Amino acid sequence: MERVGRQDHFFELGGHSLMAVQLASRVKDEFDIALDLQDLFSHPTIAQLEERVLDAQLLQFDQQELADLLRNDSPT
């Protein structure tokens, strides 16, 4: 494909389970996030997958440390 948009569906564009495994591997390499194949089936667009990756990254932080950072970053 020449261009793929954020809302294009991975499987409707010809993606299949082997490609999903490769995509999960690339996400692991790039973002250090382990995705289940189910994540790719339930988040089949780039926009949805982005949200899933961001959520997983936030879960890697210590929740108290994250709350402290957000509190210190907010305007007073």
All heavy atoms as a GROMACS GRO file, in nm:
protein
  613
    1MET      N    1   0.083  -0.118   0.000
    1MET     CA    2   0.000   0.000   0.000
    1MET      C    3   0.087   0.124   0.000
    1MET      O    4   0.192   0.126   0.063
    1MET     CB    5  -0.089   0.002   0.124
    1MET     CG    6  -0.190  -0.107   0.130
    1MET     SD    7  -0.332  -0.059   0.226
    1MET     CE    8  -0.406   0.060   0.119
    2GLU      N    9   0.041   0.224  -0.068
    2GLU     CA   10   0.116   0.349  -0.074
    2GLU      C   11   0.108   0.424   0.058
    2GLU      O   12   0.207   0.475   0.109
    2GLU     CB   13   0.064   0.436  -0.187
    2GLU     CG   14   0.155   0.553  -0.219
    2GLU     CD   15   0.109   0.623  -0.345
    2GLU    OE1   16   0.088   0.554  -0.446
    2GLU    OE2   17   0.096   0.746  -0.340
    3ARG      N   18  -0.013   0.435   0.113
    3ARG     CA   19  -0.033   0.508   0.239
    3ARG      C   20  -0.131   0.432   0.326
    3ARG      O   21  -0.228   0.377   0.278
    3ARG     CB   22  -0.088   0.647   0.214
    3ARG     CG   23   0.012   0.738   0.145
    3ARG     CD   24  -0.042   0.875   0.138
    3ARG     NE   25  -0.051   0.925   0.275
    3ARG     CZ   26  -0.036   1.050   0.309
    3ARG    NH1   27  -0.015   1.139   0.217
    3ARG    NH2   28  -0.043   1.089   0.434
    4VAL      N   29  -0.104   0.435   0.455
    4VAL     CA   30  -0.195   0.377   0.554
    4VAL      C   31  -0.228   0.486   0.654
    4VAL      O   32  -0.139   0.554   0.704
    4VAL     CB   33  -0.130   0.256   0.625
    4VAL    CG1   34  -0.220   0.203   0.735
    4VAL    CG2   35  -0.097   0.147   0.524
    5GLY      N   36  -0.357   0.502   0.682
    5GLY     CA   37  -0.400   0.604   0.776
    5GLY      C   38  -0.417   0.549   0.917
    5GLY      O   39  -0.424   0.428   0.939
    6ARG      N   40  -0.429   0.641   1.012
    6ARG     CA   41  -0.443   0.604   1.153
    6ARG      C   42  -0.569   0.523   1.180
    6ARG      O   43  -0.574   0.447   1.276
    6ARG     CB   44  -0.444   0.730   1.241
    6ARG     CG   45  -0.312   0.802   1.244
    6ARG     CD   46  -0.318   0.931   1.324
    6ARG     NE   47  -0.394   0.927   1.447
    6ARG     CZ   48  -0.350   0.876   1.563
    6ARG    NH1   49  -0.229   0.827   1.571
    6ARG    NH2   50  -0.427   0.877   1.669
    7GLN      N   51  -0.672   0.540   1.097
    7GLN     CA   52  -0.799   0.471   1.120
    7GLN      C   53  -0.815   0.347   1.032
    7GLN      O   54  -0.918   0.280   1.039
    7GLN     CB   55  -0.915   0.568   1.098
    7GLN     CG   56  -0.914   0.687   1.190
    7GLN     CD   57  -0.916   0.649   1.338
    7GLN    OE1   58  -0.975   0.550   1.378
    7GLN    NE2   59  -0.848   0.728   1.420
    8ASP      N   60  -0.715   0.315   0.950
    8ASP     CA   61  -0.724   0.196   0.866
    8ASP      C   62  -0.711   0.069   0.952
    8ASP      O   63  -0.633   0.064   1.046
    8ASP     CB   64  -0.616   0.197   0.758
    8ASP     CG   65  -0.642   0.299   0.650
    8ASP    OD1   66  -0.760   0.335   0.629
    8ASP    OD2   67  -0.546   0.346   0.586
    9HIS      N   68  -0.789  -0.030   0.917
    9HIS     CA   69  -0.798  -0.156   0.991
    9HIS      C   70  -0.690  -0.254   0.941
    9HIS      O   71  -0.687  -0.289   0.823
    9HIS     CB   72  -0.938  -0.214   0.972
    9HIS     CG   73  -0.973  -0.325   1.063
    9HIS    ND1   74  -0.922  -0.451   1.050
    9HIS    CD2   75  -1.057  -0.327   1.169
    9HIS    CE1   76  -0.973  -0.528   1.144
    9HIS    NE2   77  -1.056  -0.454   1.218
   10PHE      N   78  -0.605  -0.297   1.032
   10PHE     CA   79  -0.493  -0.386   1.001
   10PHE      C   80  -0.538  -0.509   0.922
   10PHE      O   81  -0.480  -0.543   0.819
   10PHE     CB   82  -0.425  -0.428   1.132
   10PHE     CG   83  -0.312  -0.526   1.117
   10PHE    CD1   84  -0.188  -0.485   1.072
   10PHE    CD2   85  -0.330  -0.659   1.151
   10PHE    CE1   86  -0.083  -0.576   1.059
   10PHE    CE2   87  -0.226  -0.750   1.139
   10PHE     CZ   88  -0.102  -0.708   1.093
   11PHE      N   89  -0.642  -0.575   0.968
   11PHE     CA   90  -0.685  -0.700   0.905
   11PHE      C   91  -0.762  -0.676   0.776
   11PHE      O   92  -0.753  -0.757   0.684
   11PHE     CB   93  -0.766  -0.784   1.004
   11PHE     CG   94  -0.682  -0.824   1.123
   11PHE    CD1   95  -0.695  -0.759   1.244
   11PHE    CD2   96  -0.587  -0.924   1.112
   11PHE    CE1   97  -0.617  -0.793   1.352
   11PHE    CE2   98  -0.507  -0.959   1.219
   11PHE     CZ   99  -0.522  -0.893   1.340
   12GLU      N  100  -0.833  -0.566   0.765
   12GLU     CA  101  -0.902  -0.533   0.641
   12GLU      C  102  -0.805  -0.495   0.530
   12GLU      O  103  -0.838  -0.505   0.412
   12GLU     CB  104  -1.003  -0.420   0.664
   12GLU     CG  105  -1.122  -0.462   0.748
   12GLU     CD  106  -1.215  -0.349   0.782
   12GLU    OE1  107  -1.191  -0.233   0.739
   12GLU    OE2  108  -1.314  -0.375   0.854
   13LEU      N  109  -0.685  -0.451   0.569
   13LEU     CA  110  -0.582  -0.418   0.471
   13LEU      C  111  -0.499  -0.539   0.430
   13LEU      O  112  -0.402  -0.526   0.355
   13LEU     CB  113  -0.488  -0.309   0.527
   13LEU     CG  114  -0.551  -0.173   0.549
   13LEU    CD1  115  -0.452  -0.080   0.618
   13LEU    CD2  116  -0.596  -0.113   0.418
   14GLY      N  117  -0.535  -0.656   0.481
   14GLY     CA  118  -0.463  -0.778   0.444
   14GLY      C  119  -0.374  -0.834   0.553
   14GLY      O  120  -0.306  -0.934   0.530
   15GLY      N  121  -0.374  -0.771   0.669
   15GLY     CA  122  -0.296  -0.825   0.780
   15GLY      C  123  -0.350  -0.962   0.822
   15GLY      O  124  -0.468  -0.990   0.806
   16HIS      N  125  -0.262  -1.046   0.873
   16HIS     CA  126  -0.303  -1.179   0.918
   16HIS      C  127  -0.224  -1.213   1.044
   16HIS      O  128  -0.143  -1.132   1.091
   16HIS     CB  129  -0.284  -1.283   0.807
   16HIS     CG  130  -0.150  -1.280   0.743
   16HIS    ND1  131  -0.036  -1.326   0.806
   16HIS    CD2  132  -0.110  -1.233   0.623
   16HIS    CE1  133   0.068  -1.309   0.725
   16HIS    NE2  134   0.026  -1.252   0.613
   17SER      N  135  -0.246  -1.330   1.098
   17SER     CA  136  -0.189  -1.364   1.228
   17SER      C  137  -0.036  -1.361   1.229
   17SER      O  138   0.024  -1.316   1.326
   17SER     CB  139  -0.240  -1.499   1.276
   17SER     OG  140  -0.210  -1.601   1.182
   18LEU      N  141   0.028  -1.404   1.122
   18LEU     CA  142   0.175  -1.401   1.118
   18LEU      C  143   0.225  -1.256   1.118
   18LEU      O  144   0.320  -1.222   1.189
   18LEU     CB  145   0.228  -1.475   0.994
   18LEU     CG  146   0.380  -1.480   0.980
   18LEU    CD1  147   0.445  -1.541   1.104
   18LEU    CD2  148   0.420  -1.557   0.856
   19MET      N  149   0.158  -1.170   1.043
   19MET     CA  150   0.195  -1.028   1.044
   19MET      C  151   0.169  -0.968   1.182
   19MET      O  152   0.244  -0.881   1.227
   19MET     CB  153   0.116  -0.951   0.939
   19MET     CG  154   0.161  -0.973   0.799
   19MET     SD  155   0.056  -0.874   0.689
   19MET     CE  156   0.156  -0.871   0.544
   20ALA      N  157   0.063  -1.012   1.249
   20ALA     CA  158   0.033  -0.962   1.383
   20ALA      C  159   0.144  -1.000   1.480
   20ALA      O  160   0.184  -0.919   1.564
   20ALA     CB  161  -0.102  -1.017   1.430
   21VAL      N  162   0.197  -1.121   1.467
   21VAL     CA  163   0.310  -1.163   1.551
   21VAL      C  164   0.431  -1.074   1.523
   21VAL      O  165   0.501  -1.030   1.615
   21VAL     CB  166   0.344  -1.312   1.528
   21VAL    CG1  167   0.475  -1.350   1.595
   21VAL    CG2  168   0.230  -1.400   1.576
   22GLN      N  169   0.457  -1.045   1.396
   22GLN     CA  170   0.570  -0.959   1.360
   22GLN      C  171   0.549  -0.818   1.414
   22GLN      O  172   0.644  -0.755   1.464
   22GLN     CB  173   0.586  -0.955   1.208
   22GLN     CG  174   0.633  -1.086   1.150
   22GLN     CD  175   0.629  -1.087   0.998
   22GLN    OE1  176   0.551  -1.016   0.934
   22GLN    NE2  177   0.713  -1.172   0.938
   23LEU      N  178   0.427  -0.767   1.406
   23LEU     CA  179   0.397  -0.634   1.458
   23LEU      C  180   0.417  -0.629   1.609
   23LEU      O  181   0.477  -0.535   1.661
   23LEU     CB  182   0.254  -0.593   1.421
   23LEU     CG  183   0.206  -0.458   1.472
   23LEU    CD1  184   0.299  -0.345   1.425
   23LEU    CD2  185   0.063  -0.433   1.428
   24ALA      N  186   0.370  -0.731   1.679
   24ALA     CA  187   0.388  -0.736   1.824
   24ALA      C  188   0.537  -0.738   1.859
   24ALA      O  189   0.580  -0.672   1.955
   24ALA     CB  190   0.318  -0.859   1.882
   25SER      N  191   0.616  -0.809   1.780
   25SER     CA  192   0.761  -0.813   1.803
   25SER      C  193   0.824  -0.676   1.782
   25SER      O  194   0.910  -0.633   1.860
   25SER     CB  195   0.824  -0.916   1.709
   25SER     OG  196   0.964  -0.917   1.724
   26ARG      N  197   0.781  -0.606   1.680
   26ARG     CA  198   0.834  -0.471   1.654
   26ARG      C  199   0.794  -0.373   1.764
   26ARG      O  200   0.874  -0.288   1.803
   26ARG     CB  201   0.788  -0.421   1.518
   26ARG     CG  202   0.856  -0.492   1.404
   26ARG     CD  203   0.814  -0.436   1.272
   26ARG     NE  204   0.882  -0.507   1.165
   26ARG     CZ  205   0.874  -0.473   1.038
   26ARG    NH1  206   0.802  -0.368   1.001
   26ARG    NH2  207   0.937  -0.542   0.947
   27VAL      N  208   0.672  -0.384   1.811
   27VAL     CA  209   0.628  -0.298   1.922
   27VAL      C  210   0.714  -0.327   2.045
   27VAL      O  211   0.757  -0.235   2.115
   27VAL     CB  212   0.478  -0.318   1.952
   27VAL    CG1  213   0.438  -0.252   2.083
   27VAL    CG2  214   0.394  -0.263   1.837
   28LYS      N  215   0.741  -0.454   2.072
   28LYS     CA  216   0.827  -0.493   2.185
   28LYS      C  217   0.965  -0.433   2.169
   28LYS      O  218   1.021  -0.375   2.264
   28LYS     CB  219   0.834  -0.645   2.195
   28LYS     CG  220   0.930  -0.697   2.297
   28LYS     CD  221   0.885  -0.670   2.436
   28LYS     CE  222   0.977  -0.739   2.536
   28LYS     NZ  223   0.976  -0.675   2.665
   29ASP      N  224   1.022  -0.444   2.051
   29ASP     CA  225   1.157  -0.390   2.026
   29ASP      C  226   1.161  -0.239   2.038
   29ASP      O  227   1.255  -0.183   2.095
   29ASP     CB  228   1.207  -0.431   1.887
   29ASP     CG  229   1.235  -0.579   1.875
   29ASP    OD1  230   1.244  -0.648   1.979
   29ASP    OD2  231   1.247  -0.627   1.760
   30GLU      N  232   1.061  -0.173   1.986
   30GLU     CA  233   1.061  -0.027   1.979
   30GLU      C  234   1.020   0.039   2.110
   30GLU      O  235   1.078   0.139   2.151
   30GLU     CB  236   0.967   0.020   1.867
   30GLU     CG  237   0.972   0.167   1.839
   30GLU     CD  238   1.101   0.214   1.776
   30GLU    OE1  239   1.168   0.135   1.706
   30GLU    OE2  240   1.138   0.331   1.798
   31PHE      N  241   0.919  -0.017   2.177
   31PHE     CA  242   0.861   0.050   2.294
   31PHE      C  243   0.878  -0.028   2.424
   31PHE      O  244   0.834   0.018   2.529
   31PHE     CB  245   0.712   0.076   2.270
   31PHE     CG  246   0.684   0.162   2.152
   31PHE    CD1  247   0.635   0.106   2.034
   31PHE    CD2  248   0.708   0.298   2.155
   31PHE    CE1  249   0.609   0.186   1.924
   31PHE    CE2  250   0.684   0.378   2.045
   31PHE     CZ  251   0.634   0.322   1.929
   32ASP      N  252   0.937  -0.147   2.416
   32ASP     CA  253   0.954  -0.234   2.533
   32ASP      C  254   0.818  -0.265   2.598
   32ASP      O  255   0.804  -0.261   2.720
   32ASP     CB  256   1.051  -0.173   2.633
   32ASP     CG  257   1.102  -0.276   2.734
   32ASP    OD1  258   1.106  -0.396   2.698
   32ASP    OD2  259   1.136  -0.238   2.846
   33ILE      N  260   0.720  -0.290   2.514
   33ILE     CA  261   0.584  -0.324   2.558
   33ILE      C  262   0.550  -0.461   2.500
   33ILE      O  263   0.558  -0.481   2.379
   33ILE     CB  264   0.481  -0.221   2.506
   33ILE    CG1  265   0.512  -0.082   2.557
   33ILE    CG2  266   0.339  -0.263   2.540
   33ILE    CD1  267   0.501  -0.066   2.706
   34ALA      N  268   0.510  -0.553   2.587
   34ALA     CA  269   0.470  -0.685   2.540
   34ALA      C  270   0.320  -0.684   2.514
   34ALA      O  271   0.240  -0.668   2.606
   34ALA     CB  272   0.505  -0.790   2.644
   35LEU      N  273   0.283  -0.696   2.388
   35LEU     CA  274   0.142  -0.702   2.350
   35LEU      C  275   0.102  -0.847   2.326
   35LEU      O  276   0.178  -0.924   2.268
   35LEU     CB  277   0.117  -0.624   2.220
   35LEU     CG  278   0.136  -0.474   2.222
   35LEU    CD1  279   0.112  -0.418   2.083
   35LEU    CD2  280   0.044  -0.409   2.322
   36ASP      N  281  -0.016  -0.882   2.371
   36ASP     CA  282  -0.074  -1.012   2.336
   36ASP      C  283  -0.130  -0.999   2.196
   36ASP      O  284  -0.168  -0.890   2.153
   36ASP     CB  285  -0.187  -1.048   2.431
   36ASP     CG  286  -0.141  -1.067   2.574
   36ASP    OD1  287  -0.028  -1.113   2.595
   36ASP    OD2  288  -0.221  -1.035   2.664
   37LEU      N  289  -0.141  -1.110   2.126
   37LEU     CA  290  -0.205  -1.105   1.995
   37LEU      C  291  -0.349  -1.055   2.008
   37LEU      O  292  -0.398  -0.986   1.919
   37LEU     CB  293  -0.202  -1.242   1.928
   37LEU     CG  294  -0.067  -1.285   1.873
   37LEU    CD1  295  -0.079  -1.418   1.801
   37LEU    CD2  296  -0.010  -1.180   1.781
   38GLN      N  297  -0.412  -1.086   2.119
   38GLN     CA  298  -0.548  -1.038   2.142
   38GLN      C  299  -0.552  -0.885   2.139
   38GLN      O  300  -0.650  -0.826   2.094
   38GLN     CB  301  -0.603  -1.092   2.274
   38GLN     CG  302  -0.745  -1.050   2.301
   38GLN     CD  303  -0.842  -1.091   2.191
   38GLN    OE1  304  -0.832  -1.200   2.134
   38GLN    NE2  305  -0.935  -1.004   2.160
   39ASP      N  306  -0.447  -0.820   2.188
   39ASP     CA  307  -0.440  -0.674   2.183
   39ASP      C  308  -0.449  -0.623   2.040
   39ASP      O  309  -0.515  -0.522   2.012
   39ASP     CB  310  -0.310  -0.621   2.246
   39ASP     CG  311  -0.306  -0.636   2.396
   39ASP    OD1  312  -0.411  -0.620   2.461
   39ASP    OD2  313  -0.197  -0.663   2.449
   40LEU      N  314  -0.384  -0.691   1.949
   40LEU     CA  315  -0.386  -0.649   1.809
   40LEU      C  316  -0.522  -0.676   1.744
   40LEU      O  317  -0.567  -0.598   1.661
   40LEU     CB  318  -0.275  -0.719   1.731
   40LEU     CG  319  -0.134  -0.688   1.782
   40LEU    CD1  320  -0.031  -0.772   1.708
   40LEU    CD2  321  -0.102  -0.541   1.765
   41PHE      N  322  -0.587  -0.784   1.786
   41PHE     CA  323  -0.720  -0.812   1.731
   41PHE      C  324  -0.823  -0.715   1.787
   41PHE      O  325  -0.916  -0.677   1.718
   41PHE     CB  326  -0.761  -0.957   1.761
   41PHE     CG  327  -0.695  -1.056   1.670
   41PHE    CD1  328  -0.575  -1.116   1.706
   41PHE    CD2  329  -0.751  -1.091   1.547
   41PHE    CE1  330  -0.513  -1.208   1.622
   41PHE    CE2  331  -0.690  -1.181   1.463
   41PHE     CZ  332  -0.570  -1.240   1.501
   42SER      N  333  -0.807  -0.672   1.911
   42SER     CA  334  -0.904  -0.581   1.970
   42SER      C  335  -0.869  -0.434   1.948
   42SER      O  336  -0.950  -0.347   1.977
   42SER     CB  337  -0.921  -0.611   2.119
   42SER     OG  338  -0.800  -0.594   2.188
   43HIS      N  339  -0.749  -0.405   1.898
   43HIS     CA  340  -0.704  -0.269   1.868
   43HIS      C  341  -0.642  -0.268   1.727
   43HIS      O  342  -0.522  -0.248   1.712
   43HIS     CB  343  -0.600  -0.221   1.970
   43HIS     CG  344  -0.649  -0.223   2.111
   43HIS    ND1  345  -0.642  -0.335   2.190
   43HIS    CD2  346  -0.706  -0.126   2.186
   43HIS    CE1  347  -0.692  -0.306   2.308
   43HIS    NE2  348  -0.732  -0.181   2.309
   44PRO      N  349  -0.723  -0.289   1.623
   44PRO     CA  350  -0.669  -0.315   1.490
   44PRO      C  351  -0.630  -0.192   1.408
   44PRO      O  352  -0.578  -0.207   1.298
   44PRO     CB  353  -0.782  -0.390   1.420
   44PRO     CG  354  -0.905  -0.334   1.484
   44PRO     CD  355  -0.867  -0.311   1.628
   45THR      N  356  -0.652  -0.071   1.460
   45THR     CA  357  -0.608   0.048   1.386
   45THR      C  358  -0.487   0.108   1.455
   45THR      O  359  -0.461   0.081   1.574
   45THR     CB  360  -0.720   0.155   1.380
   45THR    OG1  361  -0.742   0.208   1.510
   45THR    CG2  362  -0.848   0.100   1.321
   46ILE      N  363  -0.412   0.188   1.383
   46ILE     CA  364  -0.296   0.253   1.443
   46ILE      C  365  -0.338   0.340   1.561
   46ILE      O  366  -0.274   0.339   1.666
   46ILE     CB  367  -0.220   0.337   1.338
   46ILE    CG1  368  -0.157   0.244   1.234
   46ILE    CG2  369  -0.113   0.425   1.403
   46ILE    CD1  370  -0.097   0.316   1.115
   47ALA      N  371  -0.448   0.412   1.546
   47ALA     CA  372  -0.497   0.499   1.654
   47ALA      C  373  -0.530   0.417   1.780
   47ALA      O  374  -0.493   0.456   1.890
   47ALA     CB  375  -0.618   0.578   1.608
   48GLN      N  376  -0.597   0.305   1.763
   48GLN     CA  377  -0.632   0.221   1.878
   48GLN      C  378  -0.508   0.157   1.939
   48GLN      O  379  -0.496   0.149   2.061
   48GLN     CB  380  -0.731   0.112   1.836
   48GLN     CG  381  -0.867   0.165   1.798
   48GLN     CD  382  -0.954   0.056   1.737
   48GLN    OE1  383  -0.904  -0.042   1.681
   48GLN    NE2  384  -1.085   0.075   1.746
   49LEU      N  385  -0.418   0.112   1.855
   49LEU     CA  386  -0.296   0.048   1.904
   49LEU      C  387  -0.210   0.150   1.979
   49LEU      O  388  -0.149   0.117   2.081
   49LEU     CB  389  -0.219  -0.015   1.789
   49LEU     CG  390  -0.105  -0.108   1.827
   49LEU    CD1  391  -0.151  -0.220   1.918
   49LEU    CD2  392  -0.040  -0.164   1.702
   50GLU      N  393  -0.208   0.272   1.930
   50GLU     CA  394  -0.134   0.379   1.998
   50GLU      C  395  -0.185   0.397   2.141
   50GLU      O  396  -0.106   0.406   2.235
   50GLU     CB  397  -0.149   0.509   1.921
   50GLU     CG  398  -0.091   0.629   1.993
   50GLU     CD  399  -0.128   0.760   1.927
   50GLU    OE1  400  -0.235   0.769   1.864
   50GLU    OE2  401  -0.049   0.854   1.940
   51GLU      N  402  -0.317   0.400   2.157
   51GLU     CA  403  -0.374   0.414   2.290
   51GLU      C  404  -0.334   0.297   2.379
   51GLU      O  405  -0.301   0.315   2.496
   51GLU     CB  406  -0.526   0.423   2.282
   51GLU     CG  407  -0.576   0.554   2.227
   51GLU     CD  408  -0.728   0.558   2.220
   51GLU    OE1  409  -0.795   0.487   2.299
   51GLU    OE2  410  -0.779   0.633   2.134
   52ARG      N  411  -0.336   0.176   2.324
   52ARG     CA  412  -0.299   0.056   2.401
   52ARG      C  413  -0.153   0.063   2.444
   52ARG      O  414  -0.118   0.031   2.558
   52ARG     CB  415  -0.326  -0.068   2.318
   52ARG     CG  416  -0.279  -0.196   2.378
   52ARG     CD  417  -0.355  -0.229   2.506
   52ARG     NE  418  -0.297  -0.344   2.570
   52ARG     CZ  419  -0.208  -0.341   2.669
   52ARG    NH1  420  -0.166  -0.226   2.718
   52ARG    NH2  421  -0.161  -0.452   2.721
   53VAL      N  422  -0.064   0.106   2.354
   53VAL     CA  423   0.079   0.116   2.386
   53VAL      C  424   0.101   0.223   2.493
   53VAL      O  425   0.175   0.202   2.589
   53VAL     CB  426   0.163   0.144   2.260
   53VAL    CG1  427   0.306   0.183   2.295
   53VAL    CG2  428   0.162   0.022   2.168
   54LEU      N  429   0.036   0.338   2.478
   54LEU     CA  430   0.051   0.444   2.578
   54LEU      C  431   0.000   0.399   2.715
   54LEU      O  432   0.065   0.426   2.817
   54LEU     CB  433  -0.023   0.570   2.533
   54LEU     CG  434   0.040   0.645   2.417
   54LEU    CD1  435  -0.052   0.758   2.371
   54LEU    CD2  436   0.177   0.697   2.451
   55ASP      N  437  -0.112   0.330   2.718
   55ASP     CA  438  -0.163   0.277   2.845
   55ASP      C  439  -0.063   0.180   2.908
   55ASP      O  440  -0.038   0.185   3.028
   55ASP     CB  441  -0.298   0.207   2.825
   55ASP     CG  442  -0.412   0.303   2.796
   55ASP    OD1  443  -0.397   0.425   2.820
   55ASP    OD2  444  -0.517   0.255   2.749
   56ALA      N  445  -0.007   0.094   2.826
   56ALA     CA  446   0.091  -0.003   2.877
   56ALA      C  447   0.216   0.067   2.927
   56ALA      O  448   0.274   0.027   3.029
   56ALA     CB  449   0.127  -0.105   2.767
   57GLN      N  450   0.260   0.172   2.859
   57GLN     CA  451   0.376   0.248   2.906
   57GLN      C  452   0.348   0.314   3.040
   57GLN      O  453   0.433   0.315   3.128
   57GLN     CB  454   0.418   0.352   2.802
   57GLN     CG  455   0.484   0.294   2.680
   57GLN     CD  456   0.515   0.398   2.576
   57GLN    OE1  457   0.439   0.491   2.553
   57GLN    NE2  458   0.628   0.381   2.509
   58LEU      N  459   0.230   0.370   3.056
   58LEU     CA  460   0.194   0.434   3.183
   58LEU      C  461   0.192   0.334   3.298
   58LEU      O  462   0.230   0.367   3.410
   58LEU     CB  463   0.059   0.504   3.172
   58LEU     CG  464   0.060   0.635   3.095
   58LEU    CD1  465  -0.083   0.687   3.078
   58LEU    CD2  466   0.146   0.739   3.162
   59LEU      N  467   0.150   0.212   3.271
   59LEU     CA  468   0.146   0.109   3.374
   59LEU      C  469   0.285   0.069   3.421
   59LEU      O  470   0.300   0.014   3.530
   59LEU     CB  471   0.070  -0.013   3.325
   59LEU     CG  472  -0.081   0.005   3.311
   59LEU    CD1  473  -0.143  -0.119   3.248
   59LEU    CD2  474  -0.145   0.036   3.445
   60GLN      N  475   0.387   0.096   3.341
   60GLN     CA  476   0.524   0.062   3.379
   60GLN      C  477   0.580   0.157   3.484
   60GLN      O  478   0.675   0.124   3.552
   60GLN     CB  479   0.616   0.062   3.257
   60GLN     CG  480   0.589  -0.051   3.162
   60GLN     CD  481   0.681  -0.048   3.043
   60GLN    OE1  482   0.738   0.054   3.008
   60GLN    NE2  483   0.697  -0.162   2.979
   61PHE      N  484   0.520   0.275   3.498
   61PHE     CA  485   0.565   0.372   3.596
   61PHE      C  486   0.512   0.336   3.734
   61PHE      O  487   0.402   0.282   3.747
   61PHE     CB  488   0.514   0.513   3.561
   61PHE     CG  489   0.586   0.578   3.448
   61PHE    CD1  490   0.534   0.575   3.320
   61PHE    CD2  491   0.706   0.644   3.469
   61PHE    CE1  492   0.599   0.636   3.216
   61PHE    CE2  493   0.773   0.704   3.366
   61PHE     CZ  494   0.720   0.700   3.238
   62ASP      N  495   0.588   0.370   3.835
   62ASP     CA  496   0.538   0.363   3.971
   62ASP      C  497   0.425   0.465   3.982
   62ASP      O  498   0.443   0.582   3.949
   62ASP     CB  499   0.652   0.397   4.069
   62ASP     CG  500   0.605   0.401   4.211
   62ASP    OD1  501   0.607   0.296   4.275
   62ASP    OD2  502   0.566   0.512   4.256
   63GLN      N  503   0.308   0.419   4.025
   63GLN     CA  504   0.191   0.506   4.024
   63GLN      C  505   0.207   0.628   4.114
   63GLN      O  506   0.162   0.737   4.079
   63GLN     CB  507   0.067   0.425   4.063
   63GLN     CG  508   0.032   0.316   3.963
   63GLN     CD  509   0.012   0.369   3.822
   63GLN    OE1  510  -0.071   0.457   3.800
   63GLN    NE2  511   0.088   0.318   3.727
   64GLN      N  512   0.273   0.614   4.227
   64GLN     CA  513   0.294   0.729   4.315
   64GLN      C  514   0.391   0.828   4.251
   64GLN      O  515   0.370   0.949   4.255
   64GLN     CB  516   0.348   0.685   4.452
   64GLN     CG  517   0.361   0.800   4.550
   64GLN     CD  518   0.228   0.870   4.575
   64GLN    OE1  519   0.128   0.807   4.601
   64GLN    NE2  520   0.227   1.002   4.564
   65GLU      N  521   0.496   0.777   4.188
   65GLU     CA  522   0.591   0.864   4.120
   65GLU      C  523   0.524   0.939   4.005
   65GLU      O  524   0.547   1.059   3.987
   65GLU     CB  525   0.708   0.780   4.067
   65GLU     CG  526   0.817   0.860   4.002
   65GLU     CD  527   0.932   0.772   3.953
   65GLU    OE1  528   0.942   0.655   3.995
   65GLU    OE2  529   1.010   0.822   3.870
   66LEU      N  530   0.438   0.871   3.933
   66LEU     CA  531   0.366   0.935   3.824
   66LEU      C  532   0.272   1.044   3.877
   66LEU      O  533   0.268   1.154   3.822
   66LEU     CB  534   0.287   0.831   3.744
   66LEU     CG  535   0.211   0.880   3.623
   66LEU    CD1  536   0.304   0.945   3.522
   66LEU    CD2  537   0.135   0.765   3.558
   67ALA      N  538   0.202   1.015   3.986
   67ALA     CA  539   0.113   1.115   4.047
   67ALA      C  540   0.194   1.236   4.093
   67ALA      O  541   0.151   1.351   4.074
   67ALA     CB  542   0.037   1.054   4.164
   68ASP      N  543   0.312   1.214   4.151
   68ASP     CA  544   0.397   1.324   4.196
   68ASP      C  545   0.443   1.408   4.077
   68ASP      O  546   0.443   1.532   4.084
   68ASP     CB  547   0.519   1.273   4.273
   68ASP     CG  548   0.481   1.211   4.407
   68ASP    OD1  549   0.368   1.236   4.456
   68ASP    OD2  550   0.565   1.138   4.461
   69LEU      N  551   0.480   1.343   3.968
   69LEU     CA  552   0.524   1.416   3.849
   69LEU      C  553   0.410   1.501   3.792
   69LEU      O  554   0.430   1.615   3.755
   69LEU     CB  555   0.573   1.318   3.742
   69LEU     CG  556   0.709   1.255   3.765
   69LEU    CD1  557   0.734   1.145   3.662
   69LEU    CD2  558   0.819   1.358   3.760
   70LEU      N  559   0.292   1.443   3.786
   70LEU     CA  560   0.178   1.517   3.733
   70LEU      C  561   0.142   1.634   3.824
   70LEU      O  562   0.107   1.741   3.777
   70LEU     CB  563   0.058   1.424   3.715
   70LEU     CG  564   0.072   1.320   3.604
   70LEU    CD1  565  -0.043   1.222   3.607
   70LEU    CD2  566   0.085   1.386   3.469
   71ARG      N  567   0.151   1.614   3.955
   71ARG     CA  568   0.120   1.720   4.048
   71ARG      C  569   0.221   1.833   4.037
   71ARG      O  570   0.186   1.950   4.037
   71ARG     CB  571   0.116   1.664   4.191
   71ARG     CG  572   0.071   1.762   4.294
   71ARG     CD  573   0.052   1.704   4.433
   71ARG     NE  574   0.141   1.596   4.470
   71ARG     CZ  575   0.107   1.466   4.474
   71ARG    NH1  576  -0.013   1.427   4.441
   71ARG    NH2  577   0.195   1.374   4.509
   72ASN      N  578   0.348   1.799   4.022
   72ASN     CA  579   0.453   1.901   4.011
   72ASN      C  580   0.451   1.973   3.878
   72ASN      O  581   0.500   2.085   3.866
   72ASN     CB  582   0.591   1.838   4.032
   72ASN     CG  583   0.611   1.794   4.176
   72ASN    OD1  584   0.548   1.848   4.268
   72ASN    ND2  585   0.695   1.695   4.195
   73ASP      N  586   0.394   1.910   3.775
   73ASP     CA  587   0.391   1.968   3.642
   73ASP      C  588   0.267   2.056   3.619
   73ASP      O  589   0.265   2.137   3.527
   73ASP     CB  590   0.395   1.858   3.537
   73ASP     CG  591   0.426   1.911   3.398
   73ASP    OD1  592   0.508   2.003   3.387
   73ASP    OD2  593   0.367   1.860   3.303
   74SER      N  594   0.166   2.040   3.702
   74SER     CA  595   0.043   2.116   3.680
   74SER      C  596   0.058   2.260   3.729
   74SER      O  597   0.130   2.286   3.826
   74SER     CB  598  -0.075   2.049   3.750
   74SER     OG  599  -0.052   2.046   3.888
   75PRO      N  600  -0.006   2.354   3.660
   75PRO     CA  601   0.004   2.495   3.701
   75PRO      C  602  -0.065   2.517   3.835
   75PRO      O  603  -0.164   2.455   3.866
   75PRO     CB  604  -0.069   2.571   3.590
   75PRO     CG  605  -0.148   2.468   3.516
   75PRO     CD  606  -0.088   2.335   3.544
   76THR      N  607  -0.010   2.606   3.914
   76THR     CA  608  -0.067   2.635   4.046
   76THR      C  609  -0.130   2.770   4.049
   76THR      O  610  -0.113   2.853   3.967
   76THR     CB  611   0.041   2.628   4.156
   76THR    OG1  612   0.149   2.712   4.118
   76THR    CG2  613   0.087   2.487   4.172
   0.00000   0.00000   0.00000
